[in-house]
Amino acid sequence: MTATDTTDGGSRRPGEKTILFVEDELIISMVGSAMIADLGYTVLQASSGAEALRLLDERPVDLLITDLSMPGMDGAELARIARDRQPGLPVLVATGYSELPSGLDANLSFLRKPYEKSRLQAAIQKALDAPG
C-alpha cells in the first residue's frame, strides 16, 4: 500500500494505512503497537531491522516507525535500506536520546521517548503528510 488519495480527493483514513513498527524492547513494542492500532492504523511489528526488512519485502507500508538504538542494525541504517527498497517511504525514528547522534539523515522525522498517544498521533500524521 502506498499513501494515495481516495476517489473523493481526500487522504486515506488511518484504517487504510499500514505502519511498520520496529522496536526491540518487548514492552515498548507491545504498548506502541497497541497505541498505533488504537489510532486506527494497521500495524506490522518487528523486533529487529532484519525482521523489518523481511516484512517490507512481503508488502509495502505507508510509514516506518523505528527505534533508533537497536542491536545489529540501528534505526538510521534500517531507514536508509528501507527507503532504497521503497523510495519515498516516510520514516519516524523514536529515540530516548536527549541529543541526536551526529550524521543522521536530515530527512528523518524524530519522536522523543517516552511518548504518549497524542504525541504519537501528531508525529504519525506529520510524517504521513510530509512530501515524499
Buried (B, 14 or more C-beta within 10 A) or exposed (E): EEBEEEEEEEBBEBEBBBBBBBBBBEEBBEBBBEBBBEBEBBBBBBBBBEBBBEBBEEEEBBBBBBBBBBEEBBBBEBBEBBBEEBEEBBBBBBBEEEEBEEEBEEEBBBBEBEBEBEEBBEBBBEBBEEEE
